[in-house]
Each structure stands twice: as C-alpha cells, then as structure tokens.
C-alpha cells in the first residue's frame, strides 16, 4: 500500500508537469485526452493509479514519452518529426488555440506559395 502511494504521488507530479508544460487545466487535459474529467481528477488526487488507457492517451494525443511518465527517464515529449506536419509540431510545442493555429497555417501557406 505504501509503495502504491509513492507511485501515485510520482505519477501525479508528472501529470502536473504535463499540465504546466502544456498550460492545461485538469478539464482541458481531460478533453485533450478524450477522458472523463473525474478520471483525471482521481489521478490528480491520488485516489487511484493511472490505467494503461491514460498511458496510451498521453502518448498518442500529447506525444508524452511513456518512459518519462512511468519512471522519469528521458525527456517529457517524443516527436516523430519526420511524419508530423510543421503546424502540428508548432501546436504541440505551444498549445495554440484554433484561431492561432489558423494564423500559423495561413503563414505557412503564404511561405509555401512564395
């Protein structure tokens, strides 16, 4: 039980680091991961251990390095730059609104046509 509490605390800290890096509230993180807010809150409040579903969602939706999330090794983010469009890389890094992403796309389109 004590070991579970240590694991919950470390994962809670990492979830908070992710939220801080992405400038997301708990509600916004839940939306980004397509998970219920209550589920994310239960992890944040150390009520339960994160599930495999959370691990997969963090990796697929936010490009979180699962090795970093599980044990703190490596960098927080993983990027497959070869397969990711520039506007998505920019969005991943800066967590832009839809309006801001529209501006980025317009600028990139303008530069491509120049």
C-alpha positions as CSV (number, residue, x, y, z in Angstrom):
1,X,0.0,0.0,0.0
2,X,2.8,2.4,0.9
3,X,4.5,1.6,-2.5
4,X,1.2,2.4,-4.3
5,X,1.1,5.8,-2.6
6,X,4.6,6.6,-3.7
7,X,3.8,5.6,-7.3
8,X,0.6,7.6,-7.2
9,X,2.5,10.7,-6.0
10,X,5.2,10.4,-8.7
11,X,2.6,10.0,-11.5
12,X,0.5,12.8,-10.0
13,X,3.6,15.1,-10.1
14,X,4.3,14.1,-13.7
15,X,0.7,14.8,-14.7
16,X,1.0,18.2,-13.2
17,X,4.3,18.8,-15.1
18,X,2.5,17.9,-18.3
19,X,-0.3,20.3,-17.5
20,X,2.1,23.0,-16.7
21,X,4.2,22.4,-19.8
22,X,1.0,22.4,-22.0
23,X,-0.7,25.2,-19.9
24,X,-3.8,23.0,-19.4
25,X,-6.3,22.8,-16.6
26,X,-7.5,19.4,-15.4
27,X,-10.6,19.9,-17.5
28,X,-8.6,20.8,-20.6
29,X,-6.3,17.8,-20.1
30,X,-9.3,15.5,-19.9
31,X,-10.7,17.0,-23.1
32,X,-7.3,16.6,-24.9
33,X,-7.0,13.0,-23.8
34,X,-10.7,12.3,-24.5
35,X,-11.2,11.0,-21.0
36,X,-13.7,11.9,-18.3
37,X,-12.7,14.8,-16.1
38,X,-13.5,12.8,-13.0
39,X,-10.9,10.1,-14.1
40,X,-8.2,12.7,-14.4
41,X,-9.1,14.3,-11.1
42,X,-8.9,10.9,-9.4
43,X,-5.3,10.6,-10.6
44,X,-4.5,14.1,-9.5
45,X,-6.0,13.5,-6.1
46,X,-4.1,10.1,-5.8
47,X,-7.3,8.2,-5.5
48,X,-6.2,5.6,-8.0
49,X,-3.3,4.5,-10.1
50,X,-3.3,5.6,-13.7
51,X,-4.5,3.0,-16.2
52,X,-2.9,1.8,-19.4
53,X,-5.6,3.8,-21.2
54,X,-4.1,7.0,-19.7
55,X,-0.6,6.0,-20.7
56,X,-1.7,5.3,-24.3
57,X,-3.7,8.6,-24.5
58,X,-0.8,10.6,-23.2
59,X,1.5,9.1,-25.8
60,X,-1.0,9.3,-28.7
61,X,-2.7,12.6,-28.0
62,X,0.1,14.6,-26.4
63,X,3.3,12.9,-27.5
64,X,4.3,12.1,-23.9
65,X,7.3,9.8,-23.6
66,X,5.9,6.9,-21.7
67,X,9.3,6.0,-20.2
68,X,9.5,9.5,-18.8
69,X,5.9,9.3,-17.5
70,X,6.4,5.9,-15.9
71,X,9.8,6.4,-14.3
72,X,11.1,9.9,-15.0
73,X,13.7,8.8,-17.6
74,X,14.4,10.8,-20.8
75,X,12.5,13.8,-22.0
76,X,8.9,14.5,-21.4
77,X,7.9,14.7,-25.1
78,X,8.6,12.4,-28.0
79,X,8.2,13.8,-31.5
80,X,8.3,11.9,-34.8
81,X,9.3,15.0,-36.7
82,X,9.6,13.1,-40.0
83,X,5.9,12.2,-40.0
84,X,4.5,15.3,-38.3
85,X,3.5,18.4,-40.3
86,X,5.2,21.6,-39.2
87,X,1.9,23.2,-38.0
88,X,1.3,20.2,-35.7
89,X,4.9,20.5,-34.3
90,X,4.2,24.1,-33.6
91,X,0.8,23.3,-32.0
92,X,2.4,20.5,-29.8
93,X,5.1,22.9,-28.6
94,X,2.9,26.0,-28.0
95,X,-0.6,24.5,-27.4
96,X,-2.3,27.1,-29.7
97,X,-6.0,27.9,-29.9
98,X,-7.9,27.1,-33.1
99,X,-7.6,30.8,-34.1
100,X,-3.9,30.9,-33.5
101,X,-3.5,27.6,-35.5
102,X,-5.4,29.2,-38.3
103,X,-2.9,32.1,-38.4
104,X,0.0,29.6,-38.3
105,X,-1.5,27.7,-41.3
106,X,-2.1,30.9,-43.2
107,X,1.5,32.0,-42.7
108,X,2.9,28.6,-43.7
109,X,0.6,28.6,-46.8
110,X,1.9,32.1,-47.7
111,X,5.5,31.0,-47.3
112,X,4.9,27.9,-49.4
113,X,3.5,30.0,-52.2
114,X,6.3,32.5,-52.2
